[in-house]
Amino acid sequence: MGIIAWIILGALSGWLASKMMHTDESMGAIANIVVGIIGALIGGFIMNFFNKAGVDGLNLYSLFVAFLGSIILIAIVKAVTRR
């Protein structure tokens, strides 16, 4: 998967996860991309743990995996930074 595909997948999954977790107003486009890419790595690691395929291209399954990882990442960040 090329760098452009990672950016597109990261942007979509990060934006969807930030909408779901109600953090969209505090995150910009770059933050959504970074959260999405890191979320794709987390989601891929979790799926590999369960002997499933991780992120393997620009498709709906990969978007779901990256979305799941992004939600987990945002939940961890919210739990750590909660006052």
Secondary structure as the mmCIF struct_conf table of DSSP 4:
data_model
#
loop_
_struct_conf.conf_type_id
_struct_conf.id
_struct_conf.beg_label_comp_id
_struct_conf.beg_label_asym_id
_struct_conf.beg_label_seq_id
_struct_conf.end_label_comp_id
_struct_conf.end_label_asym_id
_struct_conf.end_label_seq_id
HELX_RH_AL_P HELX_RH_AL_P1 ILE A 3 MET A 20
TURN_TY1_P TURN_TY1_P1 MET A 21 HIS A 22
HELX_RH_3T_P HELX_RH_3T_P1 ASP A 24 SER A 26
HELX_RH_AL_P HELX_RH_AL_P2 ALA A 29 PHE A 49
TURN_TY1_P TURN_TY1_P2 PHE A 50 ASN A 51
BEND BEND1 GLY A 57 ASN A 59
HELX_RH_AL_P HELX_RH_AL_P3 LEU A 60 THR A 81
#
